[in-house]
């Protein structure tokens, strides 16, 4: 990309120099040394580059902050310190200055060759036909590959965001509590964690509060064994069931919908052991049956061993509801078979370190959590507080980063393609100005001039598109493992890529074509 940027800069500077060769030849004839002509072109380039360096530095600083935000998990300190990036910034500045200087060397040398011994009129007719033969096709091919890759990755991110997670995340604040003792079944701490829920529930603006054993979409995994028997005595068992221990308001706090039956109620705490299972679990354990009121048992269905302790005896749950499938581990992982149990119904209730609060204002919820924690758990480390939406963003951070970086390179490639085509055609129009003027004086129409210019550009663009299509197909195969919901051979993606590329190329063609069509034949010939 740096090489193509330098080539484009060189083409644009060369286009400016070509239109001033007559001026440089006259100055050389008047005694101006070559080194002075070279210094003039280099100084003009440095002046223009300094403005770009300032703008680029500001954009780079903001983009660096954006990337750090994308890759830093919620509630954690920044993974990179920009203050320590002085060496990187210096390297980027030196690289940019070097690239600009190298890009200006050939145009500066070209200007210095406008010697007085040369025929001044010949300077305008001399052409380098080889220029642009490989630059435009290469840039078009690269641009097509990067645009196609960016669209594939952006489509993947969009599909993940559109996918139903099983939660209504907006307005949910999560907190990780810190207790003084490590014993997870300490009755005093259990009572305090439940008291914290009751206290927060009475705060203004708080709609629902729940404790949960595992925070959702954190990448963690917990599984247990459960089984059922159908009316025919057939065993249905699974050792990959996600067990989530919660308080009664879990479903209203997390926004997971109840599809059949009912959610937990406070009256369930003192009654028989009950549970809510996910739709996937209902389909597995009760295929074609109504699971409400049926029973599910912990374990693998094998008879208990005589030496087993009472605490390890299988637990039998009556199913009171079926919830929608929720992507507990990650948005990138299919929803597991899930069984929700009440914390209060455990033989030894345990301390849950995670709390979910649904409110109309997340800042209000965070303040309420901090106040309640300081009052009920004095002396403990303040809780880590973050929004559920941020958790989802963190979970998709890799996809967001890939999509953002590929999109940025695609935009840069489009700019390179546009400026490359503009530079080549502008230089062509400048050098063929006398020829265009003569042709128009002999009766050629403006449309014919533009068509002639477009024909040469279309040939190079066509070669670039064919090469880019082959490279895009290859790139798609490498990206296949990162894609979700989009296919490499999608006609929609291919059509969108081609449409964007051709739109940019058309825009870049308009200005040189307009200059070619506006040449005054008499003025062009008289200037010669």
ABEGO torsion letter per residue (X at the ends): XAAAAAAAAAAAAAAAAAAAAAAAAAAAAAGBBAAAAAAAAAAAAAAAAAAAAAAAAAAAAAAAAAAAAAABBBGBBBABBAAAAAAAAAAAAAAAAAAAAAAAAAAAAAAAABBAABBAAAAAABBBAABGAAAAAAAAAAAAAAAAAAAAAAAAAAAAAABBAGBBABGBBBBBBBBABABAABAAAAAAAAAAAAAAAABBGBABBBBBABBBGAGBBBBBBBBBBBAAGBBBBBAABBBBBBBAAAAAAAGBBBABEBBBBAAAAABBBBBBBBAAAAAAABBGBBABGBBBBBEAGBBBBAABBAAABBBBBBBABBBBBBBAABAABBBBBBBBBBAAABABBBBBABBBBBBABAAAAAAAAAAAAAAABBGBBBBBBBBAAAAAAAAAAAAAAAAAAAAAAAAAAAAAAAAAAAAAAAAAAAAAAAAAAAAAAAGBBAAAAAAAAAAAAAAAAAAAAAAAAAAAAAAAAAAAAABBGBBAABAAAAAAAAAAAAAAAAAAAAAAAAAAAABBAAAAAAAX
